[in-house]
C-alpha cells in the first residue's frame, strides 16, 4: 500500500493531477500498468490495492485514471 501511495504522489508531482472538483477530489490520469511500474509492483497487485482503497472510499476508480482526495 505504501508503494502505491508513493507512486500516486510521484504522478501528482509530475503534473498529471487536475484541479480539485467541488467535492474535493482530484483526477490523476494514469493506468494500472503505469502505477505498477512506478511502484515496482505487479499490475495484479495494484489492481487489488486499488480495489481495497475504493472499498474504503479513499479512492475512486474511473476510466483513464483515478480520483484521489485533495490534500
PyMOL Python script that loads the backbone (N, CA, C, O; Angstrom):
from pymol import cmd

cmd.read_pdbstr("""\
ATOM      1  N   UNK A   1       0.828  -1.189   0.000  1.00  0.00           N
ATOM      2  CA  UNK A   1       0.000   0.000   0.000  1.00  0.00           C
ATOM      3  C   UNK A   1       0.875   1.257   0.000  1.00  0.00           C
ATOM      4  O   UNK A   1       0.562   2.245  -0.663  1.00  0.00           O
ATOM      5  N   UNK A   2       1.971   1.200   0.752  1.00  0.00           N
ATOM      6  CA  UNK A   2       2.862   2.357   0.822  1.00  0.00           C
ATOM      7  C   UNK A   2       3.469   2.668  -0.550  1.00  0.00           C
ATOM      8  O   UNK A   2       3.565   3.831  -0.940  1.00  0.00           O
ATOM      9  N   UNK A   3       3.872   1.635  -1.270  1.00  0.00           N
ATOM     10  CA  UNK A   3       4.451   1.847  -2.604  1.00  0.00           C
ATOM     11  C   UNK A   3       3.441   2.485  -3.552  1.00  0.00           C
ATOM     12  O   UNK A   3       3.789   3.365  -4.340  1.00  0.00           O
ATOM     13  N   UNK A   4       2.201   2.042  -3.473  1.00  0.00           N
ATOM     14  CA  UNK A   4       1.165   2.609  -4.330  1.00  0.00           C
ATOM     15  C   UNK A   4       0.936   4.076  -3.984  1.00  0.00           C
ATOM     16  O   UNK A   4       0.801   4.910  -4.879  1.00  0.00           O
ATOM     17  N   UNK A   5       0.892   4.393  -2.709  1.00  0.00           N
ATOM     18  CA  UNK A   5       0.712   5.783  -2.276  1.00  0.00           C
ATOM     19  C   UNK A   5       1.847   6.665  -2.776  1.00  0.00           C
ATOM     20  O   UNK A   5       1.616   7.778  -3.247  1.00  0.00           O
ATOM     21  N   UNK A   6       3.068   6.165  -2.671  1.00  0.00           N
ATOM     22  CA  UNK A   6       4.218   6.929  -3.149  1.00  0.00           C
ATOM     23  C   UNK A   6       4.172   7.118  -4.662  1.00  0.00           C
ATOM     24  O   UNK A   6       4.528   8.183  -5.168  1.00  0.00           O
ATOM     25  N   UNK A   7       3.740   6.096  -5.377  1.00  0.00           N
ATOM     26  CA  UNK A   7       3.630   6.203  -6.837  1.00  0.00           C
ATOM     27  C   UNK A   7       2.583   7.242  -7.223  1.00  0.00           C
ATOM     28  O   UNK A   7       2.800   8.015  -8.156  1.00  0.00           O
ATOM     29  N   UNK A   8       1.456   7.274  -6.523  1.00  0.00           N
ATOM     30  CA  UNK A   8       0.428   8.281  -6.798  1.00  0.00           C
ATOM     31  C   UNK A   8       0.954   9.686  -6.516  1.00  0.00           C
ATOM     32  O   UNK A   8       0.691  10.612  -7.283  1.00  0.00           O
ATOM     33  N   UNK A   9       1.690   9.848  -5.430  1.00  0.00           N
ATOM     34  CA  UNK A   9       2.283  11.141  -5.111  1.00  0.00           C
ATOM     35  C   UNK A   9       3.268  11.571  -6.188  1.00  0.00           C
ATOM     36  O   UNK A   9       3.306  12.740  -6.570  1.00  0.00           O
ATOM     37  N   UNK A  10       4.061  10.630  -6.676  1.00  0.00           N
ATOM     38  CA  UNK A  10       5.031  10.935  -7.721  1.00  0.00           C
ATOM     39  C   UNK A  10       4.323  11.388  -9.000  1.00  0.00           C
ATOM     40  O   UNK A  10       4.754  12.348  -9.638  1.00  0.00           O
ATOM     41  N   UNK A  11       3.250  10.708  -9.372  1.00  0.00           N
ATOM     42  CA  UNK A  11       2.496  11.107 -10.557  1.00  0.00           C
ATOM     43  C   UNK A  11       1.860  12.482 -10.360  1.00  0.00           C
ATOM     44  O   UNK A  11       1.784  13.278 -11.297  1.00  0.00           O
ATOM     45  N   UNK A  12       1.411  12.753  -9.155  1.00  0.00           N
ATOM     46  CA  UNK A  12       0.809  14.057  -8.869  1.00  0.00           C
ATOM     47  C   UNK A  12       1.838  15.173  -9.032  1.00  0.00           C
ATOM     48  O   UNK A  12       1.532  16.233  -9.579  1.00  0.00           O
ATOM     49  N   UNK A  13       3.052  14.931  -8.557  1.00  0.00           N
ATOM     50  CA  UNK A  13       4.113  15.942  -8.687  1.00  0.00           C
ATOM     51  C   UNK A  13       4.528  16.148 -10.129  1.00  0.00           C
ATOM     52  O   UNK A  13       5.047  17.207 -10.482  1.00  0.00           O
ATOM     53  N   UNK A  14       4.305  15.144 -10.967  1.00  0.00           N
ATOM     54  CA  UNK A  14       4.716  15.250 -12.369  1.00  0.00           C
ATOM     55  C   UNK A  14       3.713  16.038 -13.206  1.00  0.00           C
ATOM     56  O   UNK A  14       3.870  16.141 -14.422  1.00  0.00           O
ATOM     57  N   UNK A  15       2.691  16.591 -12.569  1.00  0.00           N
ATOM     58  CA  UNK A  15       1.731  17.428 -13.292  1.00  0.00           C
ATOM     59  C   UNK A  15       0.587  16.664 -13.914  1.00  0.00           C
ATOM     60  O   UNK A  15      -0.101  17.205 -14.779  1.00  0.00           O
ATOM     61  N   UNK A  16       0.355  15.440 -13.514  1.00  0.00           N
ATOM     62  CA  UNK A  16      -0.712  14.630 -14.096  1.00  0.00           C
ATOM     63  C   UNK A  16      -2.000  14.696 -13.293  1.00  0.00           C
ATOM     64  O   UNK A  16      -2.944  13.951 -13.555  1.00  0.00           O
ATOM     65  N   UNK A  17      -2.033  15.591 -12.315  1.00  0.00           N
ATOM     66  CA  UNK A  17      -3.208  15.701 -11.467  1.00  0.00           C
ATOM     67  C   UNK A  17      -3.941  16.993 -11.806  1.00  0.00           C
ATOM     68  O   UNK A  17      -3.335  18.057 -11.930  1.00  0.00           O
ATOM     69  N   UNK A  18      -5.243  16.879 -11.951  1.00  0.00           N
ATOM     70  CA  UNK A  18      -6.060  18.035 -12.264  1.00  0.00           C
ATOM     71  C   UNK A  18      -6.451  18.813 -11.018  1.00  0.00           C
ATOM     72  O   UNK A  18      -6.083  18.452  -9.900  1.00  0.00           O
ATOM     73  N   UNK A  19      -7.195  19.879 -11.226  1.00  0.00           N
ATOM     74  CA  UNK A  19      -7.689  20.682 -10.116  1.00  0.00           C
ATOM     75  C   UNK A  19      -8.764  19.922  -9.355  1.00  0.00           C
ATOM     76  O   UNK A  19      -9.387  19.005  -9.891  1.00  0.00           O
ATOM     77  N   UNK A  20      -8.974  20.304  -8.119  1.00  0.00           N
ATOM     78  CA  UNK A  20      -9.987  19.659  -7.284  1.00  0.00           C
ATOM     79  C   UNK A  20     -11.380  20.004  -7.776  1.00  0.00           C
ATOM     80  O   UNK A  20     -11.633  21.125  -8.218  1.00  0.00           O
ATOM     81  N   UNK A  21     -12.292  19.025  -7.696  1.00  0.00           N
ATOM     82  CA  UNK A  21     -13.687  19.283  -8.051  1.00  0.00           C
ATOM     83  C   UNK A  21     -14.415  19.862  -6.830  1.00  0.00           C
ATOM     84  O   UNK A  21     -13.791  20.131  -5.804  1.00  0.00           O
ATOM     85  N   UNK A  22     -15.710  20.050  -6.943  1.00  0.00           N
ATOM     86  CA  UNK A  22     -16.496  20.661  -5.872  1.00  0.00           C
ATOM     87  C   UNK A  22     -16.501  19.812  -4.602  1.00  0.00           C
ATOM     88  O   UNK A  22     -16.685  20.342  -3.506  1.00  0.00           O
ATOM     89  N   UNK A  23     -16.300  18.504  -4.739  1.00  0.00           N
ATOM     90  CA  UNK A  23     -16.304  17.615  -3.582  1.00  0.00           C
ATOM     91  C   UNK A  23     -14.906  17.401  -2.999  1.00  0.00           C
ATOM     92  O   UNK A  23     -14.748  16.671  -2.020  1.00  0.00           O
ATOM     93  N   UNK A  24     -13.894  18.031  -3.594  1.00  0.00           N
ATOM     94  CA  UNK A  24     -12.537  17.914  -3.069  1.00  0.00           C
ATOM     95  C   UNK A  24     -11.742  16.735  -3.597  1.00  0.00           C
ATOM     96  O   UNK A  24     -10.773  16.319  -2.962  1.00  0.00           O
ATOM     97  N   UNK A  25     -12.122  16.189  -4.730  1.00  0.00           N
ATOM     98  CA  UNK A  25     -11.390  15.082  -5.344  1.00  0.00           C
ATOM     99  C   UNK A  25     -10.619  15.597  -6.555  1.00  0.00           C
ATOM    100  O   UNK A  25     -11.091  16.476  -7.276  1.00  0.00           O
ATOM    101  N   UNK A  26      -9.429  15.041  -6.769  1.00  0.00           N
ATOM    102  CA  UNK A  26      -8.600  15.417  -7.920  1.00  0.00           C
ATOM    103  C   UNK A  26      -8.381  14.192  -8.801  1.00  0.00           C
ATOM    104  O   UNK A  26      -8.185  13.083  -8.304  1.00  0.00           O
ATOM    105  N   UNK A  27      -8.417  14.407 -10.121  1.00  0.00           N
ATOM    106  CA  UNK A  27      -8.254  13.316 -11.082  1.00  0.00           C
ATOM    107  C   UNK A  27      -6.785  13.165 -11.446  1.00  0.00           C
ATOM    108  O   UNK A  27      -6.124  14.139 -11.805  1.00  0.00           O
ATOM    109  N   UNK A  28      -6.274  11.935 -11.353  1.00  0.00           N
ATOM    110  CA  UNK A  28      -4.909  11.603 -11.773  1.00  0.00           C
ATOM    111  C   UNK A  28      -5.015  10.714 -13.000  1.00  0.00           C
ATOM    112  O   UNK A  28      -5.555   9.610 -12.934  1.00  0.00           O
ATOM    113  N   UNK A  29      -4.496  11.200 -14.120  1.00  0.00           N
ATOM    114  CA  UNK A  29      -4.533  10.429 -15.358  1.00  0.00           C
ATOM    115  C   UNK A  29      -3.398   9.406 -15.341  1.00  0.00           C
ATOM    116  O   UNK A  29      -2.224   9.766 -15.421  1.00  0.00           O
ATOM    117  N   UNK A  30      -3.765   8.121 -15.235  1.00  0.00           N
ATOM    118  CA  UNK A  30      -2.782   7.047 -15.163  1.00  0.00           C
ATOM    119  C   UNK A  30      -3.450   5.712 -15.498  1.00  0.00           C
ATOM    120  O   UNK A  30      -4.672   5.636 -15.622  1.00  0.00           O
ATOM    121  N   UNK A  31      -2.655   4.684 -15.640  1.00  0.00           N
ATOM    122  CA  UNK A  31      -3.158   3.330 -15.854  1.00  0.00           C
ATOM    123  C   UNK A  31      -2.620   2.426 -14.751  1.00  0.00           C
ATOM    124  O   UNK A  31      -1.668   2.779 -14.055  1.00  0.00           O
ATOM    125  N   UNK A  32      -3.230   1.274 -14.600  1.00  0.00           N
ATOM    126  CA  UNK A  32      -2.733   0.306 -13.615  1.00  0.00           C
ATOM    127  C   UNK A  32      -1.305  -0.118 -13.960  1.00  0.00           C
ATOM    128  O   UNK A  32      -0.472  -0.288 -13.070  1.00  0.00           O
ATOM    129  N   UNK A  33      -1.029  -0.286 -15.244  1.00  0.00           N
ATOM    130  CA  UNK A  33       0.310  -0.706 -15.668  1.00  0.00           C
ATOM    131  C   UNK A  33       1.341   0.364 -15.319  1.00  0.00           C
ATOM    132  O   UNK A  33       2.440   0.043 -14.868  1.00  0.00           O
ATOM    133  N   UNK A  34       0.995   1.620 -15.524  1.00  0.00           N
ATOM    134  CA  UNK A  34       1.912   2.709 -15.202  1.00  0.00           C
ATOM    135  C   UNK A  34       2.148   2.803 -13.690  1.00  0.00           C
ATOM    136  O   UNK A  34       3.280   2.987 -13.244  1.00  0.00           O
ATOM    137  N   UNK A  35       1.090   2.677 -12.922  1.00  0.00           N
ATOM    138  CA  UNK A  35       1.229   2.685 -11.466  1.00  0.00           C
ATOM    139  C   UNK A  35       2.085   1.508 -11.005  1.00  0.00           C
ATOM    140  O   UNK A  35       2.935   1.662 -10.128  1.00  0.00           O
ATOM    141  N   UNK A  36       1.862   0.350 -11.587  1.00  0.00           N
ATOM    142  CA  UNK A  36       2.624  -0.843 -11.219  1.00  0.00           C
ATOM    143  C   UNK A  36       4.114  -0.636 -11.495  1.00  0.00           C
ATOM    144  O   UNK A  36       4.954  -0.976 -10.662  1.00  0.00           O
ATOM    145  N   UNK A  37       4.436  -0.085 -12.652  1.00  0.00           N
ATOM    146  CA  UNK A  37       5.841   0.149 -12.992  1.00  0.00           C
ATOM    147  C   UNK A  37       6.463   1.185 -12.061  1.00  0.00           C
ATOM    148  O   UNK A  37       7.602   1.022 -11.624  1.00  0.00           O
ATOM    149  N   UNK A  38       5.729   2.236 -11.757  1.00  0.00           N
ATOM    150  CA  UNK A  38       6.240   3.285 -10.872  1.00  0.00           C
ATOM    151  C   UNK A  38       6.436   2.766  -9.446  1.00  0.00           C
ATOM    152  O   UNK A  38       7.408   3.122  -8.780  1.00  0.00           O
ATOM    153  N   UNK A  39       5.511   1.926  -8.984  1.00  0.00           N
ATOM    154  CA  UNK A  39       5.573   1.398  -7.618  1.00  0.00           C
ATOM    155  C   UNK A  39       6.410   0.128  -7.515  1.00  0.00           C
ATOM    156  O   UNK A  39       6.629  -0.384  -6.417  1.00  0.00           O
ATOM    157  N   UNK A  40       6.880  -0.383  -8.650  1.00  0.00           N
ATOM    158  CA  UNK A  40       7.631  -1.639  -8.693  1.00  0.00           C
ATOM    159  C   UNK A  40       6.810  -2.794  -8.116  1.00  0.00           C
ATOM    160  O   UNK A  40       7.298  -3.593  -7.316  1.00  0.00           O
ATOM    161  N   UNK A  41       5.544  -2.854  -8.549  1.00  0.00           N
ATOM    162  CA  UNK A  41       4.612  -3.911  -8.160  1.00  0.00           C
ATOM    163  C   UNK A  41       4.032  -4.529  -9.422  1.00  0.00           C
ATOM    164  O   UNK A  41       4.186  -3.971 -10.509  1.00  0.00           O
ATOM    165  N   UNK A  42       3.373  -5.662  -9.295  1.00  0.00           N
ATOM    166  CA  UNK A  42       2.696  -6.242 -10.452  1.00  0.00           C
ATOM    167  C   UNK A  42       1.383  -5.493 -10.686  1.00  0.00           C
ATOM    168  O   UNK A  42       0.838  -4.886  -9.765  1.00  0.00           O
ATOM    169  N   UNK A  43       0.885  -5.537 -11.908  1.00  0.00           N
ATOM    170  CA  UNK A  43      -0.375  -4.881 -12.218  1.00  0.00           C
ATOM    171  C   UNK A  43      -1.509  -5.512 -11.416  1.00  0.00           C
ATOM    172  O   UNK A  43      -2.432  -4.819 -10.988  1.00  0.00           O
ATOM    173  N   UNK A  44      -1.440  -6.819 -11.216  1.00  0.00           N
ATOM    174  CA  UNK A  44      -2.471  -7.507 -10.448  1.00  0.00           C
ATOM    175  C   UNK A  44      -2.488  -7.030  -8.985  1.00  0.00           C
ATOM    176  O   UNK A  44      -3.556  -6.866  -8.395  1.00  0.00           O
ATOM    177  N   UNK A  45      -1.315  -6.812  -8.415  1.00  0.00           N
ATOM    178  CA  UNK A  45      -1.235  -6.302  -7.049  1.00  0.00           C
ATOM    179  C   UNK A  45      -1.823  -4.898  -6.970  1.00  0.00           C
ATOM    180  O   UNK A  45      -2.577  -4.584  -6.049  1.00  0.00           O
ATOM    181  N   UNK A  46      -1.475  -4.058  -7.938  1.00  0.00           N
ATOM    182  CA  UNK A  46      -2.015  -2.692  -7.980  1.00  0.00           C
ATOM    183  C   UNK A  46      -3.529  -2.743  -8.107  1.00  0.00           C
ATOM    184  O   UNK A  46      -4.230  -1.973  -7.450  1.00  0.00           O
ATOM    185  N   UNK A  47      -4.042  -3.638  -8.941  1.00  0.00           N
ATOM    186  CA  UNK A  47      -5.489  -3.785  -9.099  1.00  0.00           C
ATOM    187  C   UNK A  47      -6.146  -4.129  -7.767  1.00  0.00           C
ATOM    188  O   UNK A  47      -7.180  -3.558  -7.421  1.00  0.00           O
ATOM    189  N   UNK A  48      -5.561  -5.049  -7.024  1.00  0.00           N
ATOM    190  CA  UNK A  48      -6.108  -5.426  -5.729  1.00  0.00           C
ATOM    191  C   UNK A  48      -6.065  -4.284  -4.721  1.00  0.00           C
ATOM    192  O   UNK A  48      -7.022  -4.071  -3.976  1.00  0.00           O
ATOM    193  N   UNK A  49      -4.955  -3.551  -4.700  1.00  0.00           N
ATOM    194  CA  UNK A  49      -4.824  -2.425  -3.777  1.00  0.00           C
ATOM    195  C   UNK A  49      -5.814  -1.310  -4.111  1.00  0.00           C
ATOM    196  O   UNK A  49      -6.397  -0.698  -3.217  1.00  0.00           O
ATOM    197  N   UNK A  50      -5.996  -1.055  -5.399  1.00  0.00           N
ATOM    198  CA  UNK A  50      -6.980  -0.052  -5.811  1.00  0.00           C
ATOM    199  C   UNK A  50      -8.367  -0.487  -5.365  1.00  0.00           C
ATOM    200  O   UNK A  50      -9.148   0.326  -4.871  1.00  0.00           O
ATOM    201  N   UNK A  51      -8.674  -1.758  -5.538  1.00  0.00           N
ATOM    202  CA  UNK A  51      -9.967  -2.279  -5.091  1.00  0.00           C
ATOM    203  C   UNK A  51     -10.192  -2.078  -3.600  1.00  0.00           C
ATOM    204  O   UNK A  51     -11.289  -1.714  -3.176  1.00  0.00           O
ATOM    205  N   UNK A  52      -9.152  -2.315  -2.804  1.00  0.00           N
ATOM    206  CA  UNK A  52      -9.249  -2.099  -1.359  1.00  0.00           C
ATOM    207  C   UNK A  52      -9.504  -0.629  -1.039  1.00  0.00           C
ATOM    208  O   UNK A  52     -10.350  -0.310  -0.203  1.00  0.00           O
ATOM    209  N   UNK A  53      -8.771   0.267  -1.705  1.00  0.00           N
ATOM    210  CA  UNK A  53      -8.936   1.703  -1.443  1.00  0.00           C
ATOM    211  C   UNK A  53     -10.302   2.209  -1.895  1.00  0.00           C
ATOM    212  O   UNK A  53     -10.879   3.092  -1.259  1.00  0.00           O
ATOM    213  N   UNK A  54     -10.816   1.661  -2.979  1.00  0.00           N
ATOM    214  CA  UNK A  54     -12.157   2.040  -3.438  1.00  0.00           C
ATOM    215  C   UNK A  54     -13.195   1.577  -2.419  1.00  0.00           C
ATOM    216  O   UNK A  54     -14.126   2.317  -2.102  1.00  0.00           O
ATOM    217  N   UNK A  55     -13.040   0.365  -1.908  1.00  0.00           N
ATOM    218  CA  UNK A  55     -13.974  -0.162  -0.905  1.00  0.00           C
ATOM    219  C   UNK A  55     -13.956   0.672   0.374  1.00  0.00           C
ATOM    220  O   UNK A  55     -14.979   0.810   1.045  1.00  0.00           O
ATOM    221  N   UNK A  56     -12.794   1.226   0.709  1.00  0.00           N
ATOM    222  CA  UNK A  56     -12.655   2.073   1.896  1.00  0.00           C
ATOM    223  C   UNK A  56     -13.034   3.531   1.594  1.00  0.00           C
ATOM    224  O   UNK A  56     -12.974   4.385   2.479  1.00  0.00           O
ATOM    225  N   UNK A  57     -13.417   3.806   0.366  1.00  0.00           N
ATOM    226  CA  UNK A  57     -13.787   5.137  -0.120  1.00  0.00           C
ATOM    227  C   UNK A  57     -12.649   6.142   0.034  1.00  0.00           C
ATOM    228  O   UNK A  57     -12.883   7.323   0.291  1.00  0.00           O
ATOM    229  N   UNK A  58     -11.415   5.665  -0.125  1.00  0.00           N
ATOM    230  CA  UNK A  58     -10.239   6.525  -0.096  1.00  0.00           C
ATOM    231  C   UNK A  58      -9.761   6.857  -1.501  1.00  0.00           C
ATOM    232  O   UNK A  58      -8.812   7.621  -1.677  1.00  0.00           O
ATOM    233  N   UNK A  59     -10.423   6.278  -2.502  1.00  0.00           N
ATOM    234  CA  UNK A  59     -10.048   6.421  -3.898  1.00  0.00           C
ATOM    235  C   UNK A  59     -11.273   6.144  -4.745  1.00  0.00           C
ATOM    236  O   UNK A  59     -12.142   5.370  -4.344  1.00  0.00           O
ATOM    237  N   UNK A  60     -11.356   6.766  -5.909  1.00  0.00           N
ATOM    238  CA  UNK A  60     -12.427   6.467  -6.855  1.00  0.00           C
ATOM    239  C   UNK A  60     -11.790   6.087  -8.187  1.00  0.00           C
ATOM    240  O   UNK A  60     -10.986   6.837  -8.742  1.00  0.00           O
ATOM    241  N   UNK A  61     -12.155   4.930  -8.681  1.00  0.00           N
ATOM    242  CA  UNK A  61     -11.638   4.471  -9.964  1.00  0.00           C
ATOM    243  C   UNK A  61     -12.501   5.028 -11.083  1.00  0.00           C
ATOM    244  O   UNK A  61     -13.724   5.099 -10.959  1.00  0.00           O
ATOM    245  N   UNK A  62     -11.858   5.423 -12.178  1.00  0.00           N
ATOM    246  CA  UNK A  62     -12.559   5.961 -13.338  1.00  0.00           C
ATOM    247  C   UNK A  62     -11.802   5.572 -14.594  1.00  0.00           C
ATOM    248  O   UNK A  62     -10.633   5.189 -14.536  1.00  0.00           O
ATOM    249  N   UNK A  63     -12.478   5.673 -15.729  1.00  0.00           N
ATOM    250  CA  UNK A  63     -11.825   5.356 -16.995  1.00  0.00           C
ATOM    251  C   UNK A  63     -10.668   6.334 -17.220  1.00  0.00           C
ATOM    252  O   UNK A  63     -10.864   7.549 -17.196  1.00  0.00           O
ATOM    253  N   UNK A  64      -9.482   5.808 -17.434  1.00  0.00           N
ATOM    254  CA  UNK A  64      -8.327   6.635 -17.739  1.00  0.00           C
ATOM    255  C   UNK A  64      -7.597   7.199 -16.543  1.00  0.00           C
ATOM    256  O   UNK A  64      -6.655   7.975 -16.705  1.00  0.00           O
ATOM    257  N   UNK A  65      -8.016   6.822 -15.331  1.00  0.00           N
ATOM    258  CA  UNK A  65      -7.318   7.340 -14.175  1.00  0.00           C
ATOM    259  C   UNK A  65      -8.029   7.075 -12.874  1.00  0.00           C
ATOM    260  O   UNK A  65      -8.913   6.223 -12.787  1.00  0.00           O
ATOM    261  N   UNK A  66      -7.630   7.816 -11.869  1.00  0.00           N
ATOM    262  CA  UNK A  66      -8.165   7.647 -10.520  1.00  0.00           C
ATOM    263  C   UNK A  66      -8.501   9.004  -9.934  1.00  0.00           C
ATOM    264  O   UNK A  66      -7.844  10.002 -10.227  1.00  0.00           O
ATOM    265  N   UNK A  67      -9.523   9.030  -9.108  1.00  0.00           N
ATOM    266  CA  UNK A  67      -9.867  10.223  -8.341  1.00  0.00           C
ATOM    267  C   UNK A  67      -9.303  10.032  -6.942  1.00  0.00           C
ATOM    268  O   UNK A  67      -9.581   9.027  -6.287  1.00  0.00           O
ATOM    269  N   UNK A  68      -8.511  10.993  -6.484  1.00  0.00           N
ATOM    270  CA  UNK A  68      -7.930  10.935  -5.149  1.00  0.00           C
ATOM    271  C   UNK A  68      -8.364  12.163  -4.356  1.00  0.00           C
ATOM    272  O   UNK A  68      -8.589  13.225  -4.936  1.00  0.00           O
ATOM    273  N   UNK A  69      -8.482  12.029  -3.046  1.00  0.00           N
ATOM    274  CA  UNK A  69      -8.877  13.199  -2.249  1.00  0.00           C
ATOM    275  C   UNK A  69      -7.809  14.282  -2.336  1.00  0.00           C
ATOM    276  O   UNK A  69      -6.615  13.990  -2.278  1.00  0.00           O
ATOM    277  N   UNK A  70      -8.237  15.515  -2.473  1.00  0.00           N
ATOM    278  CA  UNK A  70      -7.300  16.628  -2.497  1.00  0.00           C
ATOM    279  C   UNK A  70      -6.694  16.785  -1.103  1.00  0.00           C
ATOM    280  O   UNK A  70      -7.405  16.776  -0.098  1.00  0.00           O
ATOM    281  N   UNK A  71      -5.385  16.928  -1.060  1.00  0.00           N
ATOM    282  CA  UNK A  71      -4.725  17.044   0.250  1.00  0.00           C
ATOM    283  C   UNK A  71      -4.467  18.482   0.614  1.00  0.00           C
ATOM    284  O   UNK A  71      -3.920  18.760   1.682  1.00  0.00           O
TER     285      UNK A  71
END
""", "prot")
cmd.dss("prot")
cmd.show_as("cartoon", "prot")
cmd.util.cbc("prot")
cmd.orient("prot")
